[in-house]
Amino acid sequence: MEKTILFRQENGLLFPLTCLSIDSKGRYVVCGNTDANIFVVDTKSGKIKNTITGHEGAISATLFIGDRNKILSCSWDNTTRLWESKGAEEPTILKHGSEVKSLTTTPDQGKGAAGSRDGEVKVFSLNTLKSMRNLQAHGTDITGLAFIKEGSKLVTSSLDGECKIWDMSSYEVEFQLSRIKENIRAIATNIDGSKLALGLRSGKILLIDIENPTKMKELVGHSDIISSLSIDSTGERLASGSWDRTLRIWSLNSLKEISTGSLLSGITAVQWDPKNEVVFSADFAGTVTSWSI
């Protein structure tokens, strides 16, 4: 697995990058840092296409909306914001009761969900950013969100060690895993929503079959917090990033580690590119790295 530093923040300022997302064609990465800046970066040249400012706290999640036309972000300033990708216009803002930590959208990008440190999840319209439902989903920080089954269900996870699956027609809990005895720090699902991966504080990864969620399998290799997980579009490989400064690729068929790469700084976010050939990572040193698989 070969690595290349794609992007490093200018002026030698080492504000940690906290999140990362890739557009549907793999042309741009959008990432955010602890200094409330959002960067749109060309995945070929590593050059900044645009810098978006306006949040008043660390950026915790970023997503491209509408094939790069808009960017959805959330922050520790208690807001979720929808921006034009050029950042020229004032964003649409959704306010929360506490710091916002996680984001997801339905496959058709009609709805979004944002989770905050008070355990609340807001389900909202992506067109207007108006809240459709407020769920008091957990007792503390929401650390992961994922719409599955074409947006008909929502998976939530929390530092409270709980993972729940919600029915989006009734907004009721359809299934709740037995409470795990440690923090859940990251989640990932495959495209059809049949597989769920949970990243734990200890460095363990739990694999869950949504159709038979009581049976869990473990992947062991990391030695510190799992900060981010990403399953490729085939559903056969999992990328995991950790504070232990390693990125690991796992086979979800054999449940074995395929390859490992390391950095000098803890990894905060990982995501596969659309062609499943490259994994991009963000880290505490403020850089984006591309990993050729």
C-alpha positions in Angstrom: 0.0 0.0 0.0 1.6 3.2 -1.2 0.9 6.6 0.4 1.1 10.1 -1.0 0.6 13.4 0.9 -2.1 15.0 -1.2 -2.8 18.2 0.8 -1.1 20.1 3.6 -2.5 23.3 5.1 -0.7 26.4 4.1 1.6 28.7 6.2 2.7 25.7 8.3 -0.3 25.9 10.5 -1.0 22.4 11.9 -4.6 22.6 12.8 -5.9 19.0 12.9 -8.2 17.9 10.2 -11.2 16.3 11.8 -13.3 15.0 8.8 -13.2 14.1 5.1 -15.6 13.3 2.3 -15.2 12.6 -1.4 -17.5 13.6 -4.2 -19.3 10.9 -6.3 -16.8 11.1 -9.2 -13.7 11.1 -7.0 -12.5 14.5 -8.2 -12.6 16.5 -5.0 -12.1 16.0 -1.3 -13.9 18.2 1.3 -12.3 18.3 4.7 -12.7 20.4 7.8 -10.3 21.4 10.7 -10.4 22.5 14.3 -10.0 26.1 13.2 -13.5 26.1 11.7 -12.2 26.1 8.1 -13.5 23.9 5.3 -11.3 23.0 2.3 -12.3 21.7 -1.1 -9.2 19.9 -2.5 -8.5 18.5 -6.0 -7.7 14.8 -5.7 -5.3 14.9 -8.6 -3.3 18.0 -8.0 -3.8 18.5 -4.2 -4.6 22.1 -4.8 -7.3 24.0 -2.9 -10.3 24.7 -5.1 -12.0 26.7 -2.4 -11.9 27.5 1.3 -15.2 28.0 3.1 -15.3 30.0 6.4 -18.2 30.9 8.6 -18.5 28.3 11.3 -17.5 29.4 14.8 -16.2 26.1 16.1 -14.3 23.0 15.0 -15.8 21.3 11.9 -16.9 17.7 12.8 -18.3 16.4 9.5 -18.5 17.4 5.8 -20.5 16.0 2.9 -20.8 16.8 -0.8 -24.5 17.3 -1.8 -25.8 17.2 -5.4 -22.5 16.1 -7.1 -20.4 18.9 -5.6 -22.9 21.7 -6.0 -23.4 22.1 -2.3 -21.6 21.1 0.9 -23.2 20.0 4.1 -21.2 20.6 7.3 -21.7 20.4 11.1 -19.6 22.0 13.9 -19.0 22.4 17.5 -20.7 25.8 17.2 -24.1 24.0 17.6 -25.0 24.3 13.9 -25.4 22.3 10.7 -24.9 24.4 7.5 -25.6 23.9 3.8 -23.3 25.9 1.6 -22.9 26.6 -2.1 -19.7 24.7 -2.9 -18.0 28.0 -3.8 -18.9 29.4 -0.4 -19.9 32.7 -2.0 -23.5 32.8 -0.6 -24.7 32.8 3.0 -25.4 29.2 4.1 -28.7 27.8 5.3 -28.4 27.1 9.0 -30.0 24.5 11.3 -29.4 25.1 15.0 -28.9 22.4 17.6 -28.9 22.4 21.4 -25.3 21.3 21.7 -22.2 20.6 19.7 -22.9 18.6 16.5 -20.7 15.6 15.8 -22.0 13.5 12.9 -23.9 13.7 9.6 -25.5 11.5 7.1 -27.9 11.7 4.1 -30.3 9.4 2.4 -29.2 7.9 -1.0 -31.5 10.3 -2.9 -30.2 13.2 -0.7 -33.8 14.2 0.1 -33.2 13.9 3.9 -30.3 14.4 6.2 -29.6 13.6 9.8 -27.3 15.3 12.3 -26.3 14.0 15.8 -25.1 16.1 18.7 -23.4 15.8 22.0 -26.7 15.9 24.0 -27.7 12.6 22.3 -30.3 14.2 20.0 -30.6 13.4 16.3 -32.3 15.9 14.0 -33.8 14.5 10.8 -34.2 17.3 8.3 -35.1 18.2 4.7 -31.9 18.8 2.7 -33.7 21.3 0.5 -34.6 23.6 3.3 -32.6 22.4 6.3 -35.8 22.5 8.3 -36.1 19.9 11.0 -38.7 17.1 10.3 -38.2 15.2 13.6 -36.0 15.5 16.7 -35.1 12.1 18.2 -33.7 11.9 21.7 -31.7 8.9 20.5 -29.1 8.4 23.2 -28.0 9.6 26.5 -24.8 11.3 25.3 -22.7 12.0 22.2 -23.9 10.7 18.8 -20.8 9.3 17.2 -22.2 7.7 14.1 -25.2 7.9 11.7 -26.1 6.0 8.6 -29.2 5.7 6.5 -29.8 2.2 5.2 -32.4 0.3 3.2 -32.9 3.2 0.7 -33.3 5.7 3.6 -36.1 3.8 5.3 -34.0 3.1 8.4 -31.5 5.0 10.3 -28.6 3.6 12.3 -27.3 5.6 15.3 -24.4 5.0 17.7 -23.1 6.8 20.8 -20.5 7.0 23.4 -23.0 5.3 25.7 -22.1 2.0 24.0 -25.5 1.7 22.3 -26.3 1.1 18.6 -29.9 1.5 17.4 -31.8 1.0 14.2 -34.8 3.4 13.7 -37.8 3.0 11.4 -38.1 6.3 9.5 -41.8 6.0 8.9 -42.7 5.7 12.6 -39.5 7.2 14.1 -39.5 4.3 16.6 -36.6 2.0 17.5 -36.8 -1.2 15.5 -33.8 -2.9 17.0 -31.3 -2.1 19.7 -28.0 -4.0 20.2 -27.2 -5.0 23.7 -25.1 -2.2 25.3 -21.4 -2.6 24.5 -19.2 -2.0 27.5 -17.2 0.7 25.9 -17.6 3.8 23.7 -18.6 3.4 20.0 -16.5 5.9 18.1 -17.3 5.2 14.4 -19.7 3.3 12.2 -19.9 2.3 8.5 -22.4 0.4 6.4 -22.2 -1.1 2.9 -24.4 0.2 0.1 -27.3 -2.2 0.5 -27.3 -1.8 4.3 -26.7 -5.5 5.1 -23.4 -5.0 6.9 -22.6 -2.7 9.7 -19.1 -2.1 11.2 -18.6 -0.4 14.6 -15.3 1.1 15.7 -14.6 1.1 19.4 -12.5 3.1 21.8 -10.2 0.1 22.5 -9.3 -0.3 18.8 -11.6 -3.3 18.2 -14.0 -3.4 15.3 -17.3 -5.2 15.5 -19.0 -6.6 12.3 -22.7 -7.0 12.4 -25.1 -8.7 9.9 -28.2 -6.4 9.9 -30.5 -9.3 9.1 -29.1 -11.2 12.1 -27.7 -8.5 14.3 -27.2 -10.5 17.5 -24.2 -12.3 16.0 -21.1 -10.1 16.0 -17.6 -10.8 14.7 -14.4 -9.0 15.8 -11.5 -7.5 13.9 -8.5 -7.0 16.1 -5.3 -5.2 15.2 -5.6 -1.5 16.2 -4.3 -0.4 19.6 -6.1 2.8 20.1 -9.4 4.6 19.3 -11.0 3.8 15.9 -11.8 7.2 14.6 -13.3 6.3 11.2 -14.5 3.4 9.1 -15.4 3.1 5.4 -16.6 0.0 3.4 -15.9 0.0 -0.3 -18.7 -0.1 -2.9 -18.3 -3.9 -3.4 -18.9 -4.5 0.3 -15.8 -6.7 0.4 -13.3 -4.5 2.0 -13.2 -2.2 5.1 -10.8 0.7 5.7 -10.2 1.7 9.3 -8.3 4.7 10.7 -7.1 5.0 14.2 -5.4 7.2 16.7 -2.7 4.6 16.7 -1.4 6.2 13.5 -2.3 3.3 11.2 -4.7 2.8 8.4 -5.7 -0.8 7.9 -7.6 -2.6 5.0 -9.6 -5.7 6.0 -11.3 -8.4 3.9 -14.9 -8.7 5.0 -15.0 -12.2 3.5 -12.0 -13.8 5.2 -12.1 -11.3 8.2 -8.4 -10.9 7.8 -6.2 -7.9 7.5 -5.0 -7.3 3.9 -2.6 -4.4 4.4 -1.5 -1.7 6.9 0.1 1.7 6.4 1.3 4.2 9.0 1.7 7.9 9.5 3.4 10.1 12.1 0.1 11.3 13.4 -3.2 9.8 14.5 -5.8 9.4 11.7 -9.1 11.1 12.1 -11.1 10.2 9.0 -10.9 7.7 6.1 -13.0 7.1 2.9 -12.8 5.0 -0.2 -12.8 6.7 -3.6 -15.7 5.8 -5.9 -13.5 3.3 -7.9 -12.3 1.5 -4.8 -8.7 2.0 -5.8 -7.6 4.7 -3.3 -8.4 5.4 0.3 -8.1 9.0 1.5 -7.3 9.8 5.1 -7.2 13.0 7.3 -5.1 13.3 10.4 -4.1 15.3 13.5 -1.1 16.8 11.6 -3.5 18.6 9.2 -2.8 16.6 6.1 -4.8 14.5 3.6 -3.1 11.3 2.4 -4.0 9.1 -0.5 -3.3 5.4 -0.2 -3.1 3.3 -3.3 -4.6 -0.1 -2.6 
